[in-house]
Amino acid sequence: MARALVLGASHVDVGQLPEEGCVVLAGPEGNEFSIAPTTR
């Protein structure tokens, strides 16, 4: 997520709850995408 933010993404609040485990971001052009942690 940190890399996406450095590249110009911003947080988007779409009503997600903290326990959902994913973060919604928007790129500089406004396209929304989500990032979820991986398990190893």
Residue frames as a rotation matrix with the C-alpha (Angstrom) as fourth column:
MET 1
0.571 0.821 0.000 0.00
0.821 -0.571 0.000 0.00
0.000 0.000 -1.000 0.00
ALA 2
0.331 -0.507 -0.796 2.82
0.254 -0.764 0.593 2.40
-0.909 -0.398 -0.124 0.80
ARG 3
-0.714 -0.631 0.304 4.16
0.427 -0.048 0.903 2.09
-0.555 0.774 0.304 -2.74
ALA 4
-0.129 0.755 0.642 0.74
0.956 -0.078 0.284 2.86
0.265 0.651 -0.712 -4.24
LEU 5
0.742 0.403 -0.536 0.49
0.582 -0.783 0.217 5.99
-0.333 -0.473 -0.816 -2.08
VAL 6
-0.133 -0.878 -0.460 3.98
0.205 -0.479 0.854 7.12
-0.970 0.020 0.243 -3.13
LEU 7
-0.795 -0.176 0.580 2.93
0.571 0.106 0.814 6.70
-0.205 0.979 0.016 -6.76
GLY 8
-0.922 0.370 0.117 -0.03
-0.310 -0.883 0.351 9.04
0.233 0.288 0.929 -6.27
ALA 9
-0.304 0.851 -0.429 -2.88
0.486 0.525 0.699 6.89
0.819 0.004 -0.573 -4.97
SER 10
-0.699 0.165 0.696 -5.22
-0.607 -0.651 -0.456 8.23
0.378 -0.741 0.555 -2.29
HIS 11
-0.917 0.396 0.034 -7.50
0.275 0.695 -0.664 6.59
-0.287 -0.600 -0.747 0.26
VAL 12
-0.567 0.824 0.009 -11.19
-0.446 -0.316 0.838 6.26
0.693 0.471 0.546 -0.67
ASP 13
-0.834 0.383 0.397 -13.92
-0.282 0.323 -0.903 5.72
-0.474 -0.866 -0.162 1.91
VAL 14
-0.581 0.659 -0.478 -16.57
-0.458 0.222 0.861 3.44
0.673 0.719 0.173 0.43
GLY 15
0.355 0.758 0.547 -18.01
-0.870 0.054 0.490 2.46
0.342 -0.650 0.679 3.79
GLN 16
0.166 -0.361 -0.918 -15.68
0.053 0.932 -0.357 -0.44
0.985 0.010 0.174 4.44
LEU 17
0.943 0.163 0.291 -15.29
-0.289 -0.036 0.957 -1.59
0.166 -0.986 0.014 8.03
PRO 18
0.147 -0.966 0.215 -11.86
-0.989 -0.145 0.027 -1.99
0.005 -0.216 -0.976 9.69
GLU 19
-0.055 -0.158 0.986 -12.44
-0.452 0.884 0.117 -5.71
-0.890 -0.439 -0.120 10.23
GLU 20
0.910 0.412 -0.045 -12.93
-0.207 0.358 -0.911 -6.27
-0.359 0.838 0.411 6.49
GLY 21
0.330 -0.887 0.324 -9.17
0.336 0.431 0.838 -6.22
-0.882 -0.168 0.440 6.04
CYS 22
-0.041 -0.384 0.923 -8.94
0.999 -0.035 0.030 -4.40
0.021 0.923 0.385 2.73
VAL 23
-0.247 -0.126 -0.961 -8.12
0.246 -0.967 0.064 -0.83
-0.937 -0.220 0.270 1.83
VAL 24
0.512 0.445 0.735 -9.73
0.837 -0.065 -0.543 1.01
-0.194 0.893 -0.406 -1.09
LEU 25
-0.316 -0.686 -0.655 -7.53
0.287 -0.727 0.623 3.43
-0.904 0.009 0.427 -2.99
ALA 26
0.870 0.460 0.181 -7.89
0.321 -0.249 -0.914 5.55
-0.375 0.853 -0.364 -6.11
GLY 27
-0.097 -0.918 0.385 -5.12
0.960 0.017 0.280 6.14
-0.264 0.397 0.879 -8.60
PRO 28
-0.714 -0.286 -0.639 -4.24
0.210 -0.958 0.194 9.60
-0.668 0.004 0.745 -9.90
GLU 29
-0.918 0.395 -0.040 -6.78
-0.133 -0.211 0.968 9.14
0.374 0.894 0.246 -12.73
GLY 30
-0.337 0.821 0.462 -9.56
-0.942 -0.291 -0.170 8.32
-0.005 -0.492 0.871 -10.24
ASN 31
0.123 0.349 -0.929 -9.74
-0.399 0.875 0.276 4.57
0.909 0.336 0.246 -10.86
GLU 32
0.307 0.081 0.948 -10.57
-0.951 0.072 0.302 2.75
-0.044 -0.994 0.099 -7.63
PHE 33
0.114 -0.286 -0.952 -8.91
-0.206 0.930 -0.304 -0.49
0.972 0.230 0.047 -6.55
SER 34
0.834 0.195 0.517 -8.56
-0.539 0.082 0.838 -2.46
0.121 -0.977 0.173 -3.34
ILE 35
-0.225 -0.923 -0.314 -5.57
-0.507 0.386 -0.771 -3.94
0.832 -0.014 -0.555 -1.58
ALA 36
0.866 0.451 0.215 -5.86
-0.434 0.465 0.771 -6.85
0.248 -0.762 0.599 0.84
PRO 37
0.026 -0.904 0.428 -3.06
-0.953 0.107 0.284 -8.37
-0.302 -0.415 -0.858 2.90
THR 38
0.275 -0.032 -0.961 -1.65
-0.509 0.843 -0.174 -11.71
0.816 0.537 0.215 1.83
THR 39
0.695 -0.087 0.713 -1.07
-0.626 0.414 0.661 -14.61
-0.353 -0.906 0.233 4.17
ARG 40
0.194 -0.711 -0.675 2.08
-0.672 0.405 -0.620 -16.66
0.714 0.574 -0.400 3.99
